[in-house]
């Protein structure tokens, strides 16, 4: 039976959602069963309106207890000052009961992210997130430089690194993921899919 991977994300302006769909496509290309979830929003609608955030995607919400049914995870969230967005952190803080039971120990995970600018801390966001998952005994699986030459191409701005896929959004959210950023997200899904298939 194919492993089941949950792609779990938070997206305020839709950038992370677009990367998540590519991650799903990469996983599915490796024959993995995939379920896409978003974490609950914590900001009131009034605040989201003032921030010009579009309506949420038609994607199921996840709860902490849902996590135990998955064989592994790919998590996506934007940065907030070099850390995971508060909405995702609040969701993860609700996994304390699972931590006490060791319910997620040994499960592999990977991460993708977004920042407003090139110096916005994509690698730092992923690195600073690791303790949340390491405390559960989970296993980090980064894509590394397996995509090859396009990760060394400096002719156009692009997010992502050996730590995980990423995109730049600009300060007002107007920049959308580029073709190469979307390609990297799909590649990350494929690499993770290959890993969990070997593990299974």
Beta strands, then each sheet from edge to edge (+ up, - down):
strand 1: 4-9
strand 2: 33-38
strand 3: 72-80
strand 4: 83-84
strand 5: 108-115
strand 6: 139-140
strand 7: 166-168
sheet 1: 2+ 1+ 3+ 4-
sheet 2: 2+ 1+ 3+ 5+ 6+
sheet 3: 2+ 1+ 3+ 5+ 7+
end
